[in-house]
Amino acid sequence: MLNQLTNADLINIAEEFGTPVYVYHAEKIKSQFERLQSAFDNTDTKFFYAAKALTNINILRYIKSIGCNIDCSSINEVQLAIKAGFAPQNILYTSNSIAFSEIEAAKDFGVNINIDSISNLEKFGKKFGHTYPVGIRLRPNIMAGGNLKISTGHEGSKFGIPLEHIDKVIDLVKETGLFIHGLNIHTGSELKDVEIFAKGIEVLFEVAKQFPELKFLDLGGGFKVPYEPGEEGTDIEKLAEKVKEEFNWFEKTYNRHLQVWFEPGKFLVSEAGYLITKVNVLKESGHTIFAGVDSGLNHLIRPMFYGSYHEVQNISNTAGEKKHYTVVGNICETDTFAENRELPEIKEGDFIAFLNTGAYGFEMASNYNSRFKPAEVLWKDGRAVLIRKRDDLGDLLKNQLQVL
Ligand SMILES: *Cc1c(COP(=O)(O)O)cnc(C)c1O
């Protein structure tokens, strides 16, 4: 049974550590991972947490402690993963448009690497031949995902090697002896429909026929979690059934066994996260009441960047009379978190929580307007522990050289 994180707990955390503050519910992360594991029980499947969703070192260590592997999107994340204690064979490096020197560095660390351009693949083949296996990231030419900015597999996308260039990859294998041990696609984020994954598998099976040394097919991440009330996430159990069916078929038909890899980010950490803010100002204007909180697009940019929906709760007053509010930030930009939401009456000083903010929340935070990044708190075993201090003025100046 999942231990609870109640509104009273969130209020206590806000009072103890101040606002704005991100809170992460450890056991929720674990229960999400267990749902994946049990759905894919009895299959040869590996999960790599897409660290870019949330990289606090304590979260990485927790992810490791529950038995999950890790996927990194920069060489710095690879180093954080090593620091968090992941063994190199449990680290995957999937990135794009990076310098070849980063790929060499990843090889020196001994981690798994997915390469996403012909250019880097050629350099790798010429330098290392058959001595070090790599995966290749393909662009499957499938349009899918929550919005265009988070769609990565379509024909206009910069991500991956376009399918129509696969012959060049095969030539490189012949010329340089490249050892291709995996094929990767990551079609986008918020892929609700299992059929999108099925399409991806179909594409990969077709390509797999031409690569006899394959060990795995990496289907990427992008599982959808529900954001709006009544919205549904990816049906993980249905996805698992589909994957089993397809991979069993492939194994029987071609007499080849392939492992399945996934790179879930959002699915593991999004619902575990809360951003708690405090209402500074109420302002009435026509039919709208603005509730201005002590945070903004510098702390949670998803609503403004992607038009993402985050549920808002007045955790200080859950039963009051409902009114419509537009919840805005305190940054000198239009930073609307939520428009015209029906919420129990808000008073200045109330705590407002934004739900489902564990993924791409703190991680995309900045110091815009010279404001501090929020504190981060881990809720684990029914206790709150500070895992990142709020910035202070010294942090704003830390890397500046005062030459004038
Ligand atoms: C961002 C990313 C993921 C994770 O996506 P989610 O939508 O958070 O699951 C997985 N793989 C790659 C290569 C990514 O860039």
The ligand as an ORCA input file, in Angstrom:
! r2SCAN-3c Opt
* xyz 0 1
  C      13.117     12.795    -23.105
  C      13.436     11.423    -23.567
  C      12.820     10.307    -22.993
  C      11.751     10.415    -21.937
  O      10.555     10.948    -22.393
  P       9.294     10.964    -21.405
  O       8.210     11.588    -22.211
  O       9.654     11.767    -20.224
  O       9.018      9.542    -21.044
  C      13.220      9.060    -23.430
  N      14.172      8.907    -24.381
  C      14.783      9.956    -24.945
  C      15.815      9.714    -25.963
  C      14.432     11.241    -24.565
  O      15.048     12.283    -25.150
*
